[in-house]
Amino acid sequence: MKSDRHILVIGGGAIGLLTARELASAGAQVTVLERGQPGRESSWAGGGIVSPLFPWRYLDSITALASWSQARYPEVCAQLARDTGIDPEFTVNGMLMVAEDEVDTALNWAARHQRRLETVDATTFRELEPAAAHPPGTGLWMPEIGQLRNPRLLAALLADVQARGVTLRSETPVSGLRMRNGVCRGVTTPQGHVEADQVIVCAGAWSGELLSDLPTPPAVRPVRGQMLLFQTPPGTISRIVLEDQRYIIPRRDGHVLFGSSMEEVGFDKSTTEAMREELLALVHARFPVMREAPLVKHWAGLRPGSPAGVPYIAAHPEIPGLYVNAGQFRNGIVIGLASARLAADLVLERPPILNPTPYGWNAPRG
Ligand SMILES: Cc1cc2nc3c(=O)[nH]c(=O)nc-3n(C[C@H](O)[C@H](O)[C@H](O)COP(=O)(O)OP(=O)(O)OC[C@H]3O[C@@H](n4cnc5c(N)ncnc54)[C@H](O)[C@@H]3O)c2cc1C
């Protein structure tokens, strides 16, 4: 049922589009304001692993969002493929990890959260990923982990939200909030004011900067990640493999991603020769077969970094009408579905899917 409530979503990345999708599905009138073109920033640049890296290293508040989303990704991607004709290619090919010092911690975490996580010896590691040059004595294996292709997810989401009646305004940078009697009633853009009943900021790495006039803006900052893309014959690499914060991701069609860097360089989104060489040396050492693979692309994206990676999914404590859903850091895809649903629950004053306290505007993080 359509409601009279008009909600502005600021930012057309994965978080903004997923949030708009939830709100529109509940009957709200939704407009997404996007500074550039939707889905071209961090959400486009990411690897699309539908799991936190080394998931036991995260707080339970991240695991809760990840678990909720992971249970729903297969169905959501199938729906998007069916309804939009754009398949995000959600694929379960499992995640192998090298973290020999953390085996006990990982197993305890998996038992506590009822996740499938197994130890594998070097022979099994090699069977699972024959291209890995140096299988560890004991590896960790999560066979149920999936991945998706970010540009396809974004294109499908864009088509999906428009089919649900969401208005999308590209090339519309928001420069500030419009306040009336202490209540947020819209935003300011170079094209004029846009009025609304509620505003939810989903501006990724730019969310802290956009809200920097508030006494307590969310502590969201850009963290650059550089990524390499190769072309290989399909099947050259079989699994997602993680080691020392670097990972390889094989796509169905033989494209292979290797990344990514973690750089605190402000809003500088350029790629560097030095990081290209570093990533190339690592991928060649760990997967010698990749020496034959042509490098087809090198890019960088700005993750929305936050303390301990805990996102801000909250109503402003003192400004009615103002909400935030940002700071998903390295996990915006895997925790995106739950973040969007929780944000919509708060905006629409529905019972929340999860306890929202850890993601509060002023909640302690880490
Ligand atoms: C190299 C790399 C690898 C990654 N790998 C993974 C992974 O494997 N799995 C995973 O789960 N996550 C991964 N991530 C993290 C994930 O991509 C991010 O957490 C997620 O994309 C954040 O989504 P977002 O919508 O908040 O931000 P963005 O996609 O950056 O979108 C924010 C949008 O807001 C717009 N905007 C900003 N300011 C304004 C304004 N003033 N007015 C209007 N619009 C504005 C921007 O133009 C942008 O389109 C990775 C990230 C990178 C960079």
The ligand as an SDF file (V2000), in Angstrom:
LIG
                    3D

 53 58  0  0  0  0  0  0  0  0999 V2000
   38.4980   -2.9330   -2.9910 C   0  0  0  0  0  0  0  0  0  0  0  0
   37.2690   -3.2070   -2.1660 C   0  0  0  0  0  0  0  0  0  0  0  0
   36.9000   -4.5270   -1.9200 C   0  0  0  0  0  0  0  0  0  0  0  0
   35.7640   -4.8100   -1.1750 C   0  0  0  0  0  0  0  0  0  0  0  0
   35.3540   -6.1030   -1.0420 N   0  0  0  0  0  0  0  0  0  0  0  0
   34.2110   -6.3940   -0.3550 C   0  0  0  0  0  0  0  0  0  0  0  0
   33.7360   -7.7250   -0.2800 C   0  0  0  0  0  0  0  0  0  0  0  0
   34.3210   -8.6470   -0.8520 O   0  0  0  0  0  0  0  0  0  0  0  0
   32.5860   -7.9750    0.4330 N   0  0  0  0  0  0  0  0  0  0  0  0
   31.9040   -6.9570    1.0710 C   0  0  0  0  0  0  0  0  0  0  0  0
   30.8930   -7.2300    1.7200 O   0  0  0  0  0  0  0  0  0  0  0  0
   32.3320   -5.6740    0.9790 N   0  0  0  0  0  0  0  0  0  0  0  0
   33.4560   -5.3760    0.2880 C   0  0  0  0  0  0  0  0  0  0  0  0
   33.9000   -4.0770    0.1980 N   0  0  0  0  0  0  0  0  0  0  0  0
   33.2000   -3.0400    0.9500 C   0  0  0  0  0  0  0  0  0  0  0  0
   31.9120   -2.6120    0.2830 C   0  0  0  0  0  0  0  0  0  0  0  0
   32.1580   -2.4470   -1.0950 O   0  0  0  0  0  0  0  0  0  0  0  0
   31.4140   -1.3190    0.9190 C   0  0  0  0  0  0  0  0  0  0  0  0
   31.2480   -1.4970    2.3060 O   0  0  0  0  0  0  0  0  0  0  0  0
   30.0470   -0.9250    0.3330 C   0  0  0  0  0  0  0  0  0  0  0  0
   30.1150   -0.8930   -1.0570 O   0  0  0  0  0  0  0  0  0  0  0  0
   29.6020    0.4180    0.8520 C   0  0  0  0  0  0  0  0  0  0  0  0
   28.4200    0.7600    0.1780 O   0  0  0  0  0  0  0  0  0  0  0  0
   27.8400    2.2290    0.2790 P   0  0  0  0  0  0  0  0  0  0  0  0
   26.5920    2.2450   -0.5080 O   0  0  0  0  0  0  0  0  0  0  0  0
   27.7980    2.6360    1.7050 O   0  0  0  0  0  0  0  0  0  0  0  0
   28.9820    3.1430   -0.3800 O   0  0  0  0  0  0  0  0  0  0  0  0
   29.2210    3.5550   -1.8950 P   0  0  0  0  0  0  0  0  0  0  0  0
   29.0800    2.4140   -2.8050 O   0  0  0  0  0  0  0  0  0  0  0  0
   30.5040    4.2980   -1.9270 O   0  0  0  0  0  0  0  0  0  0  0  0
   28.0200    4.5140   -2.1990 O   0  0  0  0  0  0  0  0  0  0  0  0
   27.8770    5.7840   -1.6040 C   0  0  0  0  0  0  0  0  0  0  0  0
   27.1980    6.6670   -2.6390 C   0  0  0  0  0  0  0  0  0  0  0  0
   26.8850    7.9090   -2.0420 O   0  0  0  0  0  0  0  0  0  0  0  0
   27.0880    8.9200   -3.0010 C   0  0  0  0  0  0  0  0  0  0  0  0
   27.2770   10.1970   -2.3170 N   0  0  0  0  0  0  0  0  0  0  0  0
   28.3090   10.5650   -1.5170 C   0  0  0  0  0  0  0  0  0  0  0  0
   28.1380   11.8140   -1.0670 N   0  0  0  0  0  0  0  0  0  0  0  0
   26.9680   12.2540   -1.5910 C   0  0  0  0  0  0  0  0  0  0  0  0
   26.2530   13.4900   -1.5030 C   0  0  0  0  0  0  0  0  0  0  0  0
   26.7020   14.5120   -0.7860 N   0  0  0  0  0  0  0  0  0  0  0  0
   25.0870   13.6010   -2.1920 N   0  0  0  0  0  0  0  0  0  0  0  0
   24.5870   12.5500   -2.9280 C   0  0  0  0  0  0  0  0  0  0  0  0
   25.2450   11.3740   -3.0430 N   0  0  0  0  0  0  0  0  0  0  0  0
   26.4160   11.2170   -2.3850 C   0  0  0  0  0  0  0  0  0  0  0  0
   28.3440    8.4560   -3.7360 C   0  0  0  0  0  0  0  0  0  0  0  0
   28.4920    9.0950   -5.0030 O   0  0  0  0  0  0  0  0  0  0  0  0
   28.1040    6.9630   -3.8310 C   0  0  0  0  0  0  0  0  0  0  0  0
   27.4400    6.5870   -5.0280 O   0  0  0  0  0  0  0  0  0  0  0  0
   35.0000   -3.7540   -0.6010 C   0  0  0  0  0  0  0  0  0  0  0  0
   35.3660   -2.4310   -0.8690 C   0  0  0  0  0  0  0  0  0  0  0  0
   36.4760   -2.1570   -1.6540 C   0  0  0  0  0  0  0  0  0  0  0  0
   36.8220   -0.7330   -1.9470 C   0  0  0  0  0  0  0  0  0  0  0  0
  1  2  1  0
  2  3  1  0
  2 52  2  0
  3  4  2  0
  4  5  1  0
  4 50  1  0
  5  6  2  0
  6  7  1  0
  6 13  1  0
  7  8  2  0
  7  9  1  0
  9 10  1  0
 10 11  2  0
 10 12  1  0
 12 13  2  0
 13 14  1  0
 14 15  1  0
 14 50  1  0
 15 16  1  0
 16 17  1  0
 16 18  1  0
 18 19  1  0
 18 20  1  0
 20 21  1  0
 20 22  1  0
 22 23  1  0
 23 24  1  0
 24 25  2  0
 24 26  1  0
 24 27  1  0
 27 28  1  0
 28 29  2  0
 28 30  1  0
 28 31  1  0
 31 32  1  0
 32 33  1  0
 33 34  1  0
 33 48  1  0
 34 35  1  0
 35 36  1  0
 35 46  1  0
 36 37  1  0
 36 45  1  0
 37 38  2  0
 38 39  1  0
 39 40  1  0
 39 45  2  0
 40 41  1  0
 40 42  2  0
 42 43  1  0
 43 44  2  0
 44 45  1  0
 46 47  1  0
 46 48  1  0
 48 49  1  0
 50 51  2  0
 51 52  1  0
 52 53  1  0
M  END
$$$$
